Each structure stands twice: as structure tokens, then as C-alpha cells.
Amino acid sequence: MPRYIHSMIRVLDEARALAFYDMAFGLRVAERLDFPDFSLIYLSNAESEVELELTVNRGRTEPYDLGDGYGHIAFSVEDIAAEHARFTTAGLNPGKLVDFAPGGSVIARFFFVTDPDGYKIEVLQRGGRYL
């Protein structure tokens, strides 16, 4: 059976991206592979085996066009209200906290945050299918 191991995004400013993902999600460098024209930086934390791969292309000065195909990546947390407050205090500018209840019962609590390169990230309360 295939095993999901990582997702990759391209980032413009390595230091800015590393600071954001560490502050927001406790993701730290698990491995770094440097090549003449680019670097691959694998980020992880103790909560999951799945990694986020940041690709940094040397010499790139223009922000990446995210197009209309990218949706979001998601992280689950134990206490969504506490995380929302932490993001706010840290100046990460989270969106509003949402109780998603299409049939009258809350099936998800979440907020979105945008990383320095414009990627949307959903932060969900753990529970149900969002463990």
C-alpha cells in the first residue's frame, strides 16, 4: 500500500518561511539537501510522520503565482481556541474561528492562516475525521 510522505511548496524567502512554519506549527528542519540551483528543506514535528518540503530556488526574486489550483494544507490541534489566540498574539493574522455546521450540528471548528508566500493553511480542532 502506498504511504503518503510529504507535500512540497515553493518559497521565495527561506528564512521567512522557516520562521513562520516553526512559530505556527512547530515544524523544524528534519533534513536539508542543497544543490547548485536549489535547496530542498524537509520540515517535520513529533505529531506526524508526514513532512512539508520547502523548495527554495536560488536567484528567484518574484513571488510564485499560486494559480487557482492550490487549495490548502491542514493541521489539527487539541484546542482550536487556544491556537487561534496564540496565532493572534504571535502576529500571524489568523482568519476568524469558524464552527462549520451545515446540517445544524458542528462537524468542524477551524480557522485559516496564510503563510508568507500566500499559501492557505487550515487549522482544525482535533476530533472525528480530523485527528
BALOGU-450419 format. One record per residue (C-alpha): residue number from 1; residue in one letter; x, y, z. Coordinates in Angstrom, 2 decimals. Each point is the difference from the previous one (the first is absolute). Last residue first. Example, Ala and Ser with C-alpha at 12.3 -4.5 7.8 and 13.67 -1.06 7.14 Angstrom:
{n 2; res s; east 13.67; north -1.06; up 7.14} $
{n 1; res a; east -1.37; north -3.44; up 0.66} $
This chain:
{n 131; res l; east -7.31; north 13.66; up 14.15} $
{n 130; res y; east -2.44; north 1.75; up -2.30} $
{n 129; res r; east -2.35; north -2.88; up -0.85} $
{n 128; res g; east -1.86; north 0.43; up 3.26} $
{n 127; res g; east 2.01; north 2.22; up 2.30} $
{n 126; res r; east 2.96; north 2.32; up 0.00} $
{n 125; res q; east -0.93; north 3.68; up -0.50} $
{n 124; res l; east 1.18; north 1.08; up -3.44} $
{n 123; res v; east 2.65; north 2.44; up -1.30} $
{n 122; res e; east -0.30; north 0.58; up -3.73} $
{n 121; res i; east 3.01; north 1.38; up -1.88} $
{n 120; res k; east -0.18; north 2.29; up -3.03} $
{n 119; res y; east 3.24; north 0.59; up -1.90} $
{n 118; res g; east 0.77; north 3.68; up -0.64} $
{n 117; res d; east 3.80; north -0.13; up 0.17} $
{n 116; res p; east 0.18; north 1.34; up 3.57} $
{n 115; res d; east -2.50; north -2.64; up 1.21} $
{n 114; res t; east -3.74; north 0.65; up 0.06} $
{n 113; res v; east -2.12; north -1.06; up 2.96} $
{n 112; res f; east -3.38; north -1.72; up -0.01} $
{n 111; res f; east -2.28; north -0.80; up 2.91} $
{n 110; res f; east -1.76; north -3.13; up 1.12} $
{n 109; res r; east -2.77; north -1.73; up 1.89} $
{n 108; res a; east -1.54; north -2.99; up -1.77} $
{n 107; res i; east -3.19; north -2.10; up -0.02} $
{n 106; res v; east -2.13; north 2.39; up 2.03} $
{n 105; res s; east -3.60; north -1.18; up -0.11} $
{n 104; res g; east -2.65; north 1.99; up -1.90} $
{n 103; res g; east 0.42; north -1.81; up -3.30} $
{n 102; res p; east 2.71; north 2.31; up -1.44} $
{n 101; res a; east 1.66; north 0.56; up 3.38} $
{n 100; res f; east 3.52; north 1.39; up -0.49} $
{n 99; res d; east 0.94; north 1.94; up 3.14} $
{n 98; res v; east 2.48; north 2.56; up -1.28} $
{n 97; res l; east 2.82; north 1.87; up 1.79} $
{n 96; res k; east 0.75; north 3.16; up -1.97} $
{n 95; res g; east 3.11; north 0.20; up -2.13} $
{n 94; res p; east 3.43; north -0.21; up 1.59} $
{n 93; res n; east 2.32; north 3.01; up -0.12} $
{n 92; res l; east 3.36; north -1.58; up 0.93} $
{n 91; res g; east 0.77; north 2.82; up 2.46} $
{n 90; res a; east 1.15; north -2.38; up 2.76} $
{n 89; res t; east -2.90; north 1.12; up 2.23} $
{n 88; res t; east -2.49; north -0.85; up -2.77} $
{n 87; res f; east 1.59; north -3.39; up -0.66} $
{n 86; res r; east -0.08; north -0.77; up 3.73} $
{n 85; res a; east -3.66; north 1.06; up 0.27} $
{n 84; res h; east -0.95; north -2.22; up -2.94} $
{n 83; res e; east 2.02; north -2.82; up 1.54} $
{n 82; res a; east -1.84; north 0.38; up 3.32} $
{n 81; res a; east -3.37; north 0.00; up -1.76} $
{n 80; res i; east 0.93; north -3.07; up -2.09} $
{n 79; res d; east 1.03; north -2.11; up 2.98} $
{n 78; res e; east 1.48; north -3.40; up -0.90} $
{n 77; res v; east 1.28; north 0.97; up -3.46} $
{n 76; res s; east -0.38; north -1.34; up -3.55} $
{n 75; res f; east 2.07; north 1.28; up -2.92} $
{n 74; res a; east -1.20; north 0.54; up -3.55} $
{n 73; res i; east 1.40; north 0.77; up -3.44} $
{n 72; res h; east -1.92; north 2.24; up -2.34} $
{n 71; res g; east -1.68; north 0.38; up -3.39} $
{n 70; res y; east 2.52; north 0.43; up -2.82} $
{n 69; res g; east -1.48; north -0.15; up -3.50} $
{n 68; res d; east -0.87; north 3.67; up -0.54} $
{n 67; res g; east 3.48; north 1.29; up -0.64} $
{n 66; res l; east 2.62; north 0.18; up 2.73} $
{n 65; res d; east 2.14; north 2.38; up -2.04} $
{n 64; res y; east 3.35; north -0.08; up 1.78} $
{n 63; res p; east 1.45; north 3.23; up 1.36} $
{n 62; res e; east 2.75; north 1.57; up -2.16} $
{n 61; res t; east 3.66; north 0.02; up 1.04} $
{n 60; res r; east 1.16; north -3.52; up -0.81} $
{n 59; res g; east 3.80; north -0.18; up -0.09} $
{n 58; res r; east 0.17; north -3.28; up 1.88} $
{n 57; res n; east -3.15; north -2.12; up -0.06} $
{n 56; res v; east -1.15; north -0.88; up 3.52} $
{n 55; res t; east -2.17; north -3.10; up 0.19} $
{n 54; res l; east -1.72; north -0.56; up 3.34} $
{n 53; res e; east -1.02; north -3.57; up 0.72} $
{n 52; res l; east -2.68; north -0.50; up 2.64} $
{n 51; res e; east 0.29; north -3.35; up 1.74} $
{n 50; res v; east -2.44; north -2.76; up 0.93} $
{n 49; res e; east 1.09; north -2.14; up 2.98} $
{n 48; res s; east -2.20; north 2.02; up 2.32} $
{n 47; res e; east -0.15; north 1.54; up 3.48} $
{n 46; res a; east 3.76; north 0.03; up 0.69} $
{n 45; res n; east 0.65; north 2.83; up -2.46} $
{n 44; res s; east 1.16; north 0.19; up -3.60} $
{n 43; res l; east 1.61; north 2.17; up -2.64} $
{n 42; res y; east 1.94; north -1.19; up -3.04} $
{n 41; res i; east 2.11; north 2.66; up -1.73} $
{n 40; res l; east 0.83; north -0.50; up -3.66} $
{n 39; res s; east 2.54; north 2.51; up -1.29} $
{n 38; res f; east 0.44; north 1.43; up -3.49} $
{n 37; res d; east 2.40; north 0.89; up -2.82} $
{n 36; res p; east 3.33; north -1.53; up 1.11} $
{n 35; res f; east -1.62; north -2.66; up 2.22} $
{n 34; res d; east -0.66; north -0.01; up 3.74} $
{n 33; res l; east -1.94; north -2.78; up 1.71} $
{n 32; res r; east -1.33; north 0.80; up 3.46} $
{n 31; res e; east -1.44; north -2.42; up 2.50} $
{n 30; res a; east -2.35; north 0.07; up 2.98} $
{n 29; res v; east -0.18; north 3.80; up 0.10} $
{n 28; res r; east -2.60; north 1.10; up 2.51} $
{n 27; res l; east -3.77; north 0.14; up -0.01} $
{n 26; res g; east -1.43; north 1.31; up 3.28} $
{n 25; res f; east -3.22; north 0.94; up -1.77} $
{n 24; res a; east -0.33; north 3.80; up -0.01} $
{n 23; res m; east 3.35; north 1.11; up 1.38} $
{n 22; res d; east 2.06; north -2.64; up -1.78} $
{n 21; res y; east -1.95; north 0.31; up -3.26} $
{n 20; res f; east 0.30; north 3.80; up 0.04} $
{n 19; res a; east 3.70; north 0.15; up 0.91} $
{n 18; res l; east 0.91; north -2.55; up -2.69} $
{n 17; res a; east -2.00; north 1.92; up -2.62} $
{n 16; res r; east 1.63; north 3.36; up 0.87} $
{n 15; res a; east 3.48; north -1.52; up 0.01} $
{n 14; res e; east -0.55; north -1.71; up -3.37} $
{n 13; res d; east -1.41; north 3.01; up -1.85} $
{n 12; res l; east -1.69; north -0.89; up -3.30} $
{n 11; res v; east -1.71; north -3.26; up 0.86} $
{n 10; res r; east -1.01; north -2.90; up -2.21} $
{n 9; res i; east -2.36; north -2.55; up 1.53} $
{n 8; res m; east 0.42; north -3.74; up 0.40} $
{n 7; res s; east -2.21; north -2.58; up 1.71} $
{n 6; res h; east 1.43; north -2.98; up 1.82} $
{n 5; res i; east -0.05; north -3.72; up 0.87} $
{n 4; res y; east -3.33; north -1.59; up -1.01} $
{n 3; res r; east 0.46; north -3.77; up 0.11} $
{n 2; res p; east -0.94; north -2.24; up -2.93} $
{n 1; res m; east -1.42; north -3.46; up 0.87} $
